[in-house]
Amino acid sequence: MRDFVFEYMKKKYKAAPEYLWKKYPDYAVFRHSDNNKWFALQAAVPGEKLGLGGEDLVEVINVKVDDMIFRNMLIQQDGILPAYHMMKN
């Protein structure tokens, strides 16, 4: 699934993954080409950090969504959880 998402980001948004952290070498960020701001973060985190229980790693993509109505529709879907953006809102 990760390869599919990365290929989609490349085709749709012309964004390649960037690996910024030595401590988390598999975490990838994607940036807008016009302003260099992040719009997505891909990571594998323990399920307990997502309220799912257990220590098994879960692949996640944290995507910035500015439209609150669309955001509220999304988080009602199975497998989609609300998340904090880097600015904590």
C-alpha atoms as a printed R data frame, in Angstrom:
   type eleno elety resid chain resno       x      y       z
1  ATOM     1    CA   MET     A     1   0.000  0.000   0.000
2  ATOM     2    CA   ARG     A     2   2.852  2.365   0.818
3  ATOM     3    CA   ASP     A     3   4.258  2.076  -2.715
4  ATOM     4    CA   PHE     A     4   0.804  2.783  -4.166
5  ATOM     5    CA   VAL     A     5   0.392  5.926  -2.048
6  ATOM     6    CA   PHE     A     6   3.889  7.179  -2.854
7  ATOM     7    CA   GLU     A     7   3.299  6.662  -6.580
8  ATOM     8    CA   TYR     A     8  -0.039  8.494  -6.309
9  ATOM     9    CA   MET     A     9   1.636 11.450  -4.552
10 ATOM    10    CA   LYS     A    10   4.245 11.556  -7.298
11 ATOM    11    CA   LYS     A    11   1.728 11.498 -10.162
12 ATOM    12    CA   LYS     A    12  -1.007 13.660  -8.654
13 ATOM    13    CA   TYR     A    13   1.034 16.239  -6.722
14 ATOM    14    CA   LYS     A    14   4.517 15.878  -8.215
15 ATOM    15    CA   ALA     A    15   5.785 15.308  -4.665
16 ATOM    16    CA   ALA     A    16   8.520 12.864  -3.763
17 ATOM    17    CA   PRO     A    17   8.980 11.518  -0.239
18 ATOM    18    CA   GLU     A    18  11.644 13.173   1.891
19 ATOM    19    CA   TYR     A    19  13.252 11.291   4.754
20 ATOM    20    CA   LEU     A    20  14.323 13.853   7.340
21 ATOM    21    CA   TRP     A    21  15.073 12.008  10.569
22 ATOM    22    CA   LYS     A    22  17.907  9.642  11.446
23 ATOM    23    CA   LYS     A    23  15.895  8.296  14.372
24 ATOM    24    CA   TYR     A    24  12.936  7.496  12.070
25 ATOM    25    CA   PRO     A    25  14.497  6.631   8.699
26 ATOM    26    CA   ASP     A    26  11.230  5.277   7.231
27 ATOM    27    CA   TYR     A    27   9.114  8.346   8.049
28 ATOM    28    CA   ALA     A    28   8.428 10.373   4.912
29 ATOM    29    CA   VAL     A    29   7.091 13.874   4.395
30 ATOM    30    CA   PHE     A    30   5.549 15.334   1.255
31 ATOM    31    CA   ARG     A    31   5.654 19.035   0.448
32 ATOM    32    CA   HIS     A    32   3.796 21.436  -1.813
33 ATOM    33    CA   SER     A    33   6.060 22.416  -4.693
34 ATOM    34    CA   ASP     A    34   5.014 26.084  -4.630
35 ATOM    35    CA   ASN     A    35   5.620 26.938  -0.957
36 ATOM    36    CA   ASN     A    36   7.589 23.920   0.342
37 ATOM    37    CA   LYS     A    37   5.116 23.373   3.219
38 ATOM    38    CA   TRP     A    38   4.275 19.835   4.279
39 ATOM    39    CA   PHE     A    39   0.902 18.424   3.341
40 ATOM    40    CA   ALA     A    40   1.405 14.802   4.402
41 ATOM    41    CA   LEU     A    41   3.494 12.683   6.742
42 ATOM    42    CA   GLN     A    42   3.803  8.910   6.392
43 ATOM    43    CA   ALA     A    43   4.894  6.903   9.441
44 ATOM    44    CA   ALA     A    44   4.524  3.601  11.254
45 ATOM    45    CA   VAL     A    45   3.455  4.073  14.872
46 ATOM    46    CA   PRO     A    46   2.462  1.689  17.675
47 ATOM    47    CA   GLY     A    47  -1.269  0.995  17.679
48 ATOM    48    CA   GLU     A    48  -1.573  2.149  21.291
49 ATOM    49    CA   LYS     A    49  -0.647  5.710  20.235
50 ATOM    50    CA   LEU     A    50  -3.739  5.685  18.026
51 ATOM    51    CA   GLY     A    51  -6.026  4.304  20.713
52 ATOM    52    CA   LEU     A    52  -6.060  0.911  18.987
53 ATOM    53    CA   GLY     A    53  -4.154 -0.960  21.679
54 ATOM    54    CA   GLY     A    54  -1.108 -3.132  21.249
55 ATOM    55    CA   GLU     A    55   2.454 -2.435  20.275
56 ATOM    56    CA   ASP     A    56   2.163 -3.612  16.649
57 ATOM    57    CA   LEU     A    57   3.178 -0.903  14.191
58 ATOM    58    CA   VAL     A    58   0.397  0.622  12.120
59 ATOM    59    CA   GLU     A    59   1.129  2.451   8.850
60 ATOM    60    CA   VAL     A    60  -0.465  5.905   8.924
61 ATOM    61    CA   ILE     A    61  -0.617  8.955   6.734
62 ATOM    62    CA   ASN     A    62  -1.252 12.269   8.454
63 ATOM    63    CA   VAL     A    63  -2.811 14.549   5.826
64 ATOM    64    CA   LYS     A    64  -3.509 18.222   6.304
65 ATOM    65    CA   VAL     A    65  -7.159 19.073   5.570
66 ATOM    66    CA   ASP     A    66  -8.125 22.735   5.892
67 ATOM    67    CA   ASP     A    67 -11.821 22.299   5.045
68 ATOM    68    CA   MET     A    68 -13.519 21.527   8.393
69 ATOM    69    CA   ILE     A    69 -16.711 20.183   6.794
70 ATOM    70    CA   PHE     A    70 -14.717 17.752   4.640
71 ATOM    71    CA   ARG     A    71 -12.537 16.843   7.644
72 ATOM    72    CA   ASN     A    72 -15.607 16.041   9.732
73 ATOM    73    CA   MET     A    73 -16.981 13.852   6.937
74 ATOM    74    CA   LEU     A    74 -13.668 12.005   6.637
75 ATOM    75    CA   ILE     A    75 -13.265 11.145  10.307
76 ATOM    76    CA   GLN     A    76 -16.638  9.411  10.298
77 ATOM    77    CA   GLN     A    77 -15.180  6.741   7.966
78 ATOM    78    CA   ASP     A    78 -13.686  3.485   9.268
79 ATOM    79    CA   GLY     A    79  -9.908  3.594   9.427
80 ATOM    80    CA   ILE     A    80  -9.678  7.390   9.498
81 ATOM    81    CA   LEU     A    81  -8.775  9.064  12.765
82 ATOM    82    CA   PRO     A    82  -8.443 12.750  13.643
83 ATOM    83    CA   ALA     A    83  -4.869 13.863  14.139
84 ATOM    84    CA   TYR     A    84  -2.988 16.903  15.261
85 ATOM    85    CA   HIS     A    85  -1.190 18.848  12.611
86 ATOM    86    CA   MET     A    86   2.336 19.978  13.404
87 ATOM    87    CA   MET     A    87   0.818 23.200  14.778
88 ATOM    88    CA   LYS     A    88  -1.299 21.133  17.257
89 ATOM    89    CA   ASN     A    89  -4.680 22.157  15.820
